[in-house]
Amino acid sequence: MHVFTSAESQDSTAHEQVVFCQDRQTGLKAIIGIYSTALGPALGGTRFFPYASEEDALRDVLDLSRGMAYKNAVAGLDLGGGKAVIWGDPERIKTEPLLRAYGRFVQSLGGRYYTACDVGTYVADMDVVARETRYVTGRSREHGGAGDSSILTAWGVFQGMRAAAEHTWGAPTLAGRRVGVSGLGKVGRVLVRHLLDDGAKVVATDVSEKAVEFVRQAYPQVDIVPDTTTLITSDIDVYAPCALGGALDDDTVPALRAKVVVGAANNQLAHPGIEKLLADRGVLYAPDYVVNAGGVIQVADEIEGFNFERAKLRASRIYETTRDILRLADADGVPPAVAADHLAERRMAEVGRLRSIHLN
Ligand SMILES: NC(=O)c1ccc[n+]([C@@H]2O[C@H](COP(=O)([O-])OP(=O)(O)OC[C@H]3O[C@@H](n4cnc5c(N)ncnc54)[C@H](O)[C@@H]3O)[C@@H](O)[C@H]2O)c1
């Protein structure tokens, strides 16, 4: 049995297995990181990205796979944490043979790792990978897959936001609140719809004119502001980072007007210690990996044979999970990000230990 300690959770070398895969002909260079299989097979997407060096690719896969172990544990899934990176420019080198070569390496792990989409890989790519391996999720609906995971990611973020609103203002609704959404991509634009349906006022921004135009057309009542700095310094109650990582740093946190931060982006805290800065300023931060687990819940459901209603029900529980973590944080006198880590570590240790009960 492996008991996780807080110190170890900060250590990105505590992984079970790291596999380097290479196929010269197709140009495939991939690294699969398995942080933990204490709760079940490791599940996490494949990032296809032109890293500057192999060291950068390795660091990313180690961080991302550890993050998935925590996300899957808190989401209550019977899945461990893993992630893969393919090192290269997807625009230039992504081909059917490369994806299939990658699929064969995933298959070679015999189900210790299930892959899915991430930055640079799409549902159609998973359909190709699936021609070589059974251990893939996030395929298209036509192939029995869960399809676009941003649908339940947005739903889960909305549920987390309701829990944070209840914790802060006493009622699980955003009605009458001003919510600032930065990033109007696949997740952000669906979140905007949930917020408007709930009676919130939405202020939004995106660097892409196309993304802004989509929201302008679909929801003319949304206030568009020119950039994220304007958004976070405007009169908003909730800030929802839905663009890239590192949204909360030493500059943005002191400038925040919102009392609550809940968003879809992964790795929102730019460095350790930011969670304390937020707490000291009286800002309630619902941990990113707790509220954005709807996507992994959606693709995990595919392993049993995808059922949207079942997956949505499970993603709805992000409301209770967030509420419990916020209460636990208050009770223990720690920031919610720390409380969430403790919960994940406890589940990995306590449920993972049960494998020591021998079964024939
Ligand atoms: N899609 C999912 O299922 C899922 C699941 C978990 C976490 N996430 C995370 O949520 C975030 C959004 O995911 P997505 O699928 O919507 O991605 P996306 O690429 O569809 O959308 C991201 C949007 O952010 C915009 N953007 C980039 N830089 C910006 C900036 N500086 N200011 C404002 N906008 C900016 C982009 O133009 C784009 O429209 C990412 O961090 C992703 O890792 C997504």
Ligand as a Chemical Component Dictionary entry (heavy atoms), coordinates in Angstrom:
data_LIG
# 
_chem_comp.id                   LIG 
_chem_comp.type                 NON-POLYMER 
_chem_comp.pdbx_formal_charge   0 
_chem_comp.three_letter_code    LIG 
# 
loop_
_chem_comp_atom.comp_id 
_chem_comp_atom.atom_id 
_chem_comp_atom.alt_atom_id 
_chem_comp_atom.type_symbol 
_chem_comp_atom.charge 
_chem_comp_atom.model_Cartn_x 
_chem_comp_atom.model_Cartn_y 
_chem_comp_atom.model_Cartn_z 
_chem_comp_atom.pdbx_ordinal 
LIG N1  N1  N 0  -12.814 21.389 -22.412 1  
LIG C1  C1  C 0  -12.824 20.710 -21.287 2  
LIG O1  O1  O 0  -13.547 19.716 -21.144 3  
LIG C2  C2  C 0  -11.989 21.150 -20.115 4  
LIG C3  C3  C 0  -11.956 20.332 -18.969 5  
LIG C4  C4  C 0  -11.222 20.756 -17.856 6  
LIG C5  C5  C 0  -10.512 21.951 -17.931 7  
LIG N2  N2  N 1  -10.549 22.710 -19.059 8  
LIG C6  C6  C 0  -9.800  23.955 -19.079 9  
LIG O2  O2  O 0  -10.694 25.062 -19.265 10 
LIG C7  C7  C 0  -10.062 26.077 -20.030 11 
LIG C8  C8  C 0  -10.906 26.382 -21.265 12 
LIG O3  O3  O 0  -11.043 25.195 -22.029 13 
LIG P1  P1  P 0  -11.773 25.207 -23.458 14 
LIG O4  O4  O 0  -11.971 23.794 -23.819 15 
LIG O5  O5  O -1 -12.936 26.142 -23.419 16 
LIG O6  O6  O 0  -10.616 25.836 -24.359 17 
LIG P2  P2  P 0  -10.768 26.695 -25.690 18 
LIG O7  O7  O 0  -9.439  26.679 -26.321 19 
LIG O8  O8  O 0  -11.973 26.259 -26.464 20 
LIG O9  O9  O 0  -11.108 28.173 -25.135 21 
LIG C9  C9  C 0  -10.188 28.981 -24.494 22 
LIG C10 C10 C 0  -10.547 30.419 -24.851 23 
LIG O10 O10 O 0  -9.701  31.299 -24.105 24 
LIG C11 C11 C 0  -9.339  32.366 -24.940 25 
LIG N3  N3  N 0  -8.159  33.047 -24.412 26 
LIG C12 C12 C 0  -6.860  32.688 -24.520 27 
LIG N4  N4  N 0  -6.067  33.575 -23.897 28 
LIG C13 C13 C 0  -6.884  34.503 -23.362 29 
LIG C14 C14 C 0  -6.660  35.666 -22.584 30 
LIG N5  N5  N 0  -5.431  36.056 -22.239 31 
LIG N6  N6  N 0  -7.730  36.409 -22.214 32 
LIG C15 C15 C 0  -9.001  36.025 -22.566 33 
LIG N7  N7  N 0  -9.258  34.931 -23.288 34 
LIG C16 C16 C 0  -8.226  34.181 -23.689 35 
LIG C17 C17 C 0  -9.157  31.747 -26.292 36 
LIG O11 O11 O 0  -9.221  32.704 -27.337 37 
LIG C18 C18 C 0  -10.307 30.745 -26.333 38 
LIG O12 O12 O 0  -11.481 31.309 -26.908 39 
LIG C19 C19 C 0  -8.647  25.561 -20.350 40 
LIG O13 O13 O 0  -7.763  26.030 -19.361 41 
LIG C20 C20 C 0  -8.805  24.055 -20.211 42 
LIG O14 O14 O 0  -7.581  23.436 -19.872 43 
LIG C21 C21 C 0  -11.278 22.341 -20.147 44 
# 
loop_
_chem_comp_bond.comp_id 
_chem_comp_bond.atom_id_1 
_chem_comp_bond.atom_id_2 
_chem_comp_bond.value_order 
_chem_comp_bond.pdbx_ordinal 
LIG N1  C1  SING 1  
LIG C1  O1  DOUB 2  
LIG C1  C2  SING 3  
LIG C2  C3  SING 4  
LIG C2  C21 DOUB 5  
LIG C3  C4  DOUB 6  
LIG C4  C5  SING 7  
LIG C5  N2  DOUB 8  
LIG N2  C6  SING 9  
LIG N2  C21 SING 10 
LIG C6  O2  SING 11 
LIG C6  C20 SING 12 
LIG O2  C7  SING 13 
LIG C7  C8  SING 14 
LIG C7  C19 SING 15 
LIG C8  O3  SING 16 
LIG O3  P1  SING 17 
LIG P1  O4  DOUB 18 
LIG P1  O5  SING 19 
LIG P1  O6  SING 20 
LIG O6  P2  SING 21 
LIG P2  O7  DOUB 22 
LIG P2  O8  SING 23 
LIG P2  O9  SING 24 
LIG O9  C9  SING 25 
LIG C9  C10 SING 26 
LIG C10 O10 SING 27 
LIG C10 C18 SING 28 
LIG O10 C11 SING 29 
LIG C11 N3  SING 30 
LIG C11 C17 SING 31 
LIG N3  C12 SING 32 
LIG N3  C16 SING 33 
LIG C12 N4  DOUB 34 
LIG N4  C13 SING 35 
LIG C13 C14 SING 36 
LIG C13 C16 DOUB 37 
LIG C14 N5  SING 38 
LIG C14 N6  DOUB 39 
LIG N6  C15 SING 40 
LIG C15 N7  DOUB 41 
LIG N7  C16 SING 42 
LIG C17 O11 SING 43 
LIG C17 C18 SING 44 
LIG C18 O12 SING 45 
LIG C19 O13 SING 46 
LIG C19 C20 SING 47 
LIG C20 O14 SING 48 
# 
